[in-house]
Amino acid sequence: MGELISLQEYKRQKDEEELDYLSALVKDLVKDMDTTPQAYYPNPQTGHAGELGMCIDSLIWASDILNHYNKVEYANKINNLIVQLKNETGVIK
């Protein structure tokens, strides 16, 4: 007589084989990629020069994000800090 086959076991084995195959494909695709985590720094185009200008631009970006998520109180605190920095450094923009 023929061999008794468990359909559940057969399906599990086929799924495992497919996962192994797909895993090997993904590893092959990413082997030459640089997957080192990189820091994200926003690059707004506001025209503030220098390192302090980059800081001001980043604060403006953070304020915009907070406003987008209706965190107005925090955004206002950042906006006040931006105004203080601009006043102390003579930046008009």
Secondary structure, 3 states (H helix, E strand, C coil): CCCCCCHHHHHHHHHHHHHHHHHHHHHHHHCCCCCCCCCCCCCCCCCCCHHHHHHHHHHHHHHHHHHHCCCHHHHHHHHHHHHHHHHHHCCCC
